[in-house]
Amino acid sequence: MTEIEAEQTRLQRFLANPLVKSFIAYSIFRAFYGMGILIVTYFIATSENNPWWYSLIFLAFSMVFSRLLFRWIKKRRAKEEGPDVAATLDTQSAAAET
C-alpha cells in the first residue's frame, strides 16, 4: 500500500466516524438555518413599520425553534441509521449545549 492510499483510507475512516458525520450534519444545518435567520432578521429590523424589538423577539423565537428542529432531525436520522448514531448525536448535542 502506498503512502497516498494509506492517507486516503485514513481520511475515509475519519469521515466514516459517526461523530464526524454528526458534526458535519450539524454544521450544515446551522449554516443554512443561520443564514436564513439573518436575512429575515435584517428585513424585520429595517422595516419602517415594525419596532426594533420585533427583531429581538424573532431571534429569541428562532433560538428555541432551531433546537427543537434539530432534535427532530436527530431523532429522525437516528431511526434510519441505528442506535450507535443516536448515542453519538446525543453526545454531540450535550457538548454543544455547554
N, C-alpha and C positions, 0 to 999 in steps of 0.2 A: 504494500500500500504506500502510495507516495504521500508526501507531506501535504499536498493540496487536497487529496482525497480524505486524509485524516482530519484536516481542518474543516472540510465540508460536513463530514459525519459529526464532528463536534458541534458545529452550528445547527445541524438538523436535530441532534439530541437536545440541545438547548431550546430550540423553538418548539420541540415536542413536549416540553415540560408543561404540565397543567398550570402551574403558577405563572409562567411566562405568557401562556395563551390568555389567561385571565387578565393579566396586566395589560396586554395589548388590546384586548376587547374593551377593558375599562377606559383606556386612554383614548381609543377611537370614539367611544360613546361620549366622553367628556369633551372632546374636541368639537364634535358636531353639535352637541347639545349646547355647549358654551357659546359657540358662535351664533347659534340661533337666538339664545337668550340676550346676547349683546346687541344684536340687530333690533330685536323687539324693544329692549330697554332704551336704545337710542331713539327710536321713533316715539316711544311714550314720553321720554324726557324732553324731547324737542318740540313736542306738540304744544301749541299755544292754548289748547282747550283743556288740558289736564294740569292739575297742580303737580309740583315737583315730587311730592311724596308718593304719588301713584307708582313711580318707578321703583321706589323702595319697597312698597308692598308687593309689586310684581317680582322683584328679586327675592324677597323672603319666601313667597309662594313657590318660586322656581327651585329654591334650595330644597324645600321639603318634597316637592314633586319629583325632582331628579333622583332623590334617594329612593322613593317609592318605585319609580320607573325602573331604576337599575336593579332593585331587589326582585322585581317581577321578571326582568330579563334573566337574572341569575337563576331563579327557580325554574324558569322555562328551559334554560340551557342545561341545567343540572339534570332535568328529567331526560333530556335527549342524550347526554353524554355519560351518565352514570354517577355513582356515589363518590368516586375519587375526585371528580371535578367539583362536585358540590362542596366537599370539605375544603378544597383549595380556594374556591371562590369565597366561602365564609371566612377563611383565614385572612385573605386579602382585604375583604370588606372591613373586618375588625381592625386591621392595621391602618386602613385609610381613615377610619373614624377617630383614631387617637391623634 
